């Protein structure tokens, strides 16, 4: 009995304890409040208040353990719970309530520490540590609630909360990625870049298919409302041939056929249908990225790290009287390993001077790869607010918000696997493949083979084929020599990113061995020596994400 009294006295009656015991008691109470909120009150103060706080603490621990268990067993379900629009309000409210409750516990602990009876030299340090820990712990909860609110607003602005989740088709999710360009002098918005990311619904294995914006006579599936308008393909070429390019579908549907897609983004939906018919697969959703806002997202990420193969012009206006040539650029992106800011990355992805569309498509794929590699959990956590706010102003999509968790889970699976890629055009297609008169059967065959490869389907052995013949795996016999396909259009086709070693050589010198400089390139523009410019910039589609 006497032993019990001596053990309790320093805690319950600190005024009877030695000065050193009083100090140790204060530190113990502070540690308990930080690690097990409510425990300090149970042992040294209001036991009823402490028991309530302990129940809340144990409930929070149980939720954390349940979340960790779900992360191991069903990560998609956990992410869906965390990103559900209604539940996000619940999580935010819970965090605010925990903040208030923990602050009350800290204030009560401050009283229990009995600073007045501590030795004078310990009063300041004990009070300072308690206040710092209170601000740190409660501030973390407050900031967490704020970030949930930011994420809730961003997700609500970007994703479709009213659309029900959709099922995979043939075991894959196919999402069209559209880079919107509503630049000066254009009639409405026209996607400046178009690609499809196809994701295996089970493994996350992904494929990226780039579709040149200049492809003509795009096909619409029979189920598309646009098929009734263009049963023979998008042949809206009169009076301007540019009006039958694939990227003109968006403007045509927005301007002339909104009634076909009531309550939806007609331009995006029609473009999604056109890509579906062209590739021979079902596109279930789209993500439209505004190219002008794209720079904000890159800046929010801290830039993208790239290896640039050759000089890339930051385009200026068109040369008077020409539809293809520009005046001297406003600036240059130089070759080498570097981190591109938002403005540079935007122009790296969209510049098309002195090269064909395939070089630009290649650079766009490199930027996509760099964003996927750099947008890792550490970057998202440390720059979450800026990324979320930028994304809300950059992206328009019909992906259901309720399906976001599943896609984030698939994206995490995809990061550890190689991504197969294909461009609708040389060198992935024969040299005589024409964007003006596309062979849609060939496109469908190669897309089917690519997706089979992405899903890990075993390739069958095949006998040698004649040049230009498409094999069962979608490859072209007697592979087109680098540049052959693009040379038919007046430029040298760069290699695919997957074919390039990470330290591939850079185009930094002229044929005579002299270095290429921005001043020299500008002088060629002044002299309108476009032939030399075409030669020096021909490989600016060569690039790689670092």
RAURLIN-V460031 format. One record per backbone hydrogen bond with DSSP energy under -0.5 kcal/mol. CO is the residue of the C=O (numbers start at 1). NH is the residue of the N-H. E is the energy in kcal/mol with one decimal. If there is no record, write none. Layout:
CO:NH:E + CO:NH:E
This chain:
1:5:-1.9 + 2:6:-2.2 + 3:7:-2.1 + 4:8:-2.1 + 5:9:-2.4 + 6:10:-0.8 + 8:11:-1.1 + 8:12:-3.0 + 8:13:-0.6 + 9:13:-2.1 + 13:16:-1.9 + 14:17:-1.5 + 18:22:-2.0 + 19:23:-1.8 + 20:24:-2.3 + 21:25:-2.7 + 22:26:-2.0 + 23:27:-2.1 + 24:28:-2.4 + 25:29:-2.4 + 26:30:-2.1 + 27:31:-2.5 + 28:32:-2.6 + 29:33:-2.0 + 30:34:-1.8 + 31:35:-2.6 + 32:36:-2.9 + 36:39:-2.6 + 38:42:-1.7 + 39:43:-2.0 + 40:44:-1.9 + 41:45:-2.0 + 45:47:-0.9 + 46:50:-2.4 + 47:51:-2.6 + 48:52:-1.8 + 49:53:-2.1 + 50:54:-2.5 + 51:55:-2.4 + 52:56:-1.9 + 53:57:-2.4 + 54:58:-3.0 + 55:59:-2.2 + 56:60:-2.3 + 57:61:-2.4 + 58:62:-2.4 + 59:63:-2.1 + 60:64:-2.4 + 61:65:-2.6 + 62:66:-2.4 + 63:67:-2.5 + 64:68:-2.3 + 65:69:-2.3 + 66:70:-2.6 + 67:71:-2.4 + 68:72:-1.3 + 69:73:-2.3 + 70:74:-3.1 + 74:78:-1.8 + 75:79:-2.6 + 76:80:-2.2 + 77:81:-2.3 + 78:82:-2.4 + 79:83:-1.8 + 80:84:-0.7 + 81:84:-0.6 + 84:88:-2.5 + 85:89:-0.8 + 86:89:-0.6 + 86:90:-1.4 + 87:91:-3.0 + 88:92:-2.1 + 89:93:-2.4 + 90:94:-2.8 + 91:95:-2.3 + 92:96:-2.0 + 93:97:-2.4 + 94:98:-2.7 + 95:99:-2.1 + 96:100:-2.2 + 97:101:-2.6 + 98:102:-3.0 + 99:103:-2.2 + 100:104:-2.1 + 101:105:-2.0 + 102:106:-2.6 + 103:107:-2.4 + 104:108:-2.2 + 105:109:-2.5 + 106:110:-2.5 + 107:111:-1.5 + 108:112:-2.1 + 109:113:-1.9 + 111:114:-1.1 + 114:117:-1.6 + 115:118:-1.3 + 119:122:-2.2 + 119:123:-0.9 + 120:123:-0.6 + 120:124:-0.7 + 122:126:-2.2 + 123:127:-2.3 + 124:128:-2.9 + 125:129:-2.7 + 126:130:-2.3 + 127:131:-2.3 + 128:132:-2.6 + 129:133:-2.6 + 130:134:-2.2 + 131:135:-2.6 + 132:136:-2.7 + 133:137:-2.7 + 134:138:-2.3 + 135:139:-2.0 + 136:140:-1.9 + 137:141:-1.6 + 138:142:-2.3 + 139:143:-2.8 + 140:144:-2.3 + 141:145:-2.3 + 142:146:-2.1 + 143:147:-2.6 + 144:148:-2.2 + 145:149:-1.9 + 146:150:-2.3 + 147:151:-3.0 + 148:152:-2.8 + 149:153:-2.3 + 150:154:-2.6 + 151:155:-3.1 + 152:156:-2.2 + 153:157:-1.9 + 154:158:-1.9 + 155:159:-2.6 + 158:397:-1.2 + 159:161:-0.9 + 160:401:-1.9 + 169:172:-1.4 + 171:201:-2.6 + 172:169:-2.6 + 173:175:-0.5 + 173:199:-2.9 + 174:284:-1.9 + 174:285:-1.2 + 175:197:-2.6 + 176:178:-0.6 + 176:287:-2.6 + 177:195:-2.0 + 178:180:-0.8 + 178:289:-3.6 + 179:192:-3.8 + 179:193:-1.0 + 180:291:-2.5 + 181:190:-1.6 + 183:186:-1.7 + 186:188:-1.2 + 190:181:-1.0 + 193:179:-3.0 + 194:211:-2.6 + 195:177:-3.5 + 196:198:-0.6 + 196:209:-2.7 + 197:175:-2.4 + 197:199:-0.5 + 198:207:-2.0 + 199:173:-2.7 + 200:204:-1.7 + 205:200:-2.6 + 206:420:-1.6 + 207:198:-2.9 + 208:210:-0.5 + 208:422:-2.1 + 209:196:-2.5 + 210:212:-0.5 + 210:424:-2.6 + 212:215:-1.6 + 213:247:-1.7 + 215:246:-2.0 + 218:234:-2.3 + 219:278:-0.5 + 221:224:-1.8 + 224:227:-1.3 + 224:228:-0.5 + 225:228:-0.9 + 225:229:-0.5 + 226:230:-2.7 + 230:233:-1.6 + 233:235:-1.8 + 234:217:-0.9 + 235:237:-2.1 + 237:239:-0.5 + 239:241:-0.5 + 240:243:-2.2 + 241:244:-1.6 + 242:245:-1.4 + 244:217:-1.1 + 245:248:-1.7 + 246:249:-1.6 + 248:252:-2.5 + 249:253:-2.7 + 250:254:-2.3 + 251:255:-2.6 + 252:256:-2.9 + 252:257:-0.6 + 253:257:-1.3 + 257:260:-1.5 + 258:261:-1.7 + 259:262:-0.6 + 261:264:-1.9 + 264:266:-1.3 + 265:269:-2.7 + 266:270:-2.7 + 267:271:-2.2 + 268:272:-2.5 + 269:273:-2.1 + 270:274:-2.5 + 271:275:-2.5 + 272:276:-2.0 + 273:221:-0.5 + 273:277:-2.5 + 274:278:-2.1 + 275:279:-2.5 + 276:280:-1.8 + 276:281:-1.2 + 281:283:-0.7 + 282:284:-0.7 + 285:176:-2.6 + 286:398:-1.3 + 287:178:-2.6 + 287:289:-0.6 + 288:290:-0.6 + 288:396:-2.2 + 289:180:-2.7 + 290:294:-1.6 + 291:295:-0.7 + 293:296:-0.9 + 293:297:-1.2 + 294:298:-2.0 + 295:299:-2.5 + 296:300:-2.3 + 297:301:-1.6 + 298:302:-0.7 + 298:303:-2.8 + 299:302:-1.0 + 304:306:-0.5 + 304:340:-2.9 + 305:546:-2.0 + 306:308:-0.6 + 306:338:-2.5 + 307:544:-1.5 + 308:336:-2.4 + 309:507:-3.2 + 312:333:-2.5 + 313:315:-0.9 + 314:330:-2.3 + 314:331:-0.8 + 317:327:-2.7 + 319:322:-2.4 + 325:319:-3.1 + 331:314:-2.8 + 332:334:-0.6 + 333:312:-2.3 + 336:308:-2.4 + 336:338:-0.5 + 338:306:-2.9 + 338:340:-0.6 + 340:304:-2.0 + 341:345:-3.0 + 342:346:-2.2 + 343:347:-1.8 + 344:348:-2.6 + 345:349:-1.8 + 346:350:-1.2 + 347:351:-2.5 + 352:355:-1.0 + 356:359:-0.6 + 356:360:-1.2 + 357:361:-2.6 + 358:362:-2.2 + 359:363:-1.9 + 360:364:-2.4 + 361:365:-2.2 + 362:366:-1.9 + 363:367:-2.3 + 364:368:-2.3 + 365:369:-2.6 + 366:370:-2.6 + 367:371:-2.4 + 368:372:-2.3 + 369:373:-2.5 + 370:374:-2.5 + 371:375:-2.4 + 374:376:-2.5 + 376:380:-2.4 + 377:381:-2.8 + 378:382:-2.3 + 379:383:-1.9 + 381:384:-0.8 + 383:387:-2.4 + 384:388:-3.1 + 385:389:-2.4 + 386:390:-2.3 + 387:391:-2.8 + 388:392:-1.8 + 389:393:-0.7 + 390:393:-1.1 + 390:394:-0.6 + 391:394:-0.9 + 391:395:-2.1 + 394:290:-2.7 + 396:288:-3.7 + 399:160:-2.0 + 400:403:-1.3 + 401:404:-1.4 + 403:407:-1.7 + 404:408:-2.6 + 405:409:-2.1 + 406:410:-2.1 + 407:411:-2.6 + 408:412:-2.0 + 409:413:-1.9 + 410:414:-2.4 + 411:415:-1.4 + 413:416:-0.9 + 414:417:-1.9 + 418:420:-0.5 + 420:208:-2.4 + 422:210:-2.7 + 423:425:-1.9 + 425:428:-1.2 + 425:429:-0.6 + 430:433:-1.9 + 435:216:-2.7 + 438:440:-1.1 + 439:443:-2.0 + 440:444:-2.7 + 441:445:-2.2 + 442:446:-2.4 + 443:447:-2.5 + 444:448:-2.3 + 445:449:-2.0 + 446:450:-2.4 + 447:451:-2.4 + 448:452:-1.9 + 449:453:-2.1 + 450:454:-2.5 + 451:455:-1.8 + 452:457:-2.8 + 453:456:-1.2 + 466:469:-2.3 + 469:471:-0.5 + 469:477:-2.3 + 471:474:-1.7 + 475:471:-2.6 + 475:477:-0.5 + 477:468:-1.8 + 481:484:-2.8 + 483:487:-2.6 + 484:488:-1.0 + 486:489:-2.1 + 486:491:-1.9 + 487:490:-1.4 + 491:493:-0.6 + 496:499:-1.3 + 496:500:-0.7 + 497:500:-1.0 + 501:504:-1.7 + 506:508:-1.2 + 508:516:-2.9 + 510:513:-2.2 + 514:510:-3.4 + 517:521:-2.4 + 518:522:-2.6 + 519:523:-1.9 + 520:524:-1.6 + 521:525:-1.7 + 522:526:-2.4 + 523:527:-1.9 + 524:529:-2.8 + 525:528:-1.1 + 528:530:-1.6 + 529:533:-1.7 + 530:534:-2.7 + 531:535:-1.6 + 532:536:-2.5 + 533:537:-2.4 + 534:538:-0.6 + 537:540:-2.1 + 539:542:-1.9 + 542:309:-2.2 + 544:307:-2.8
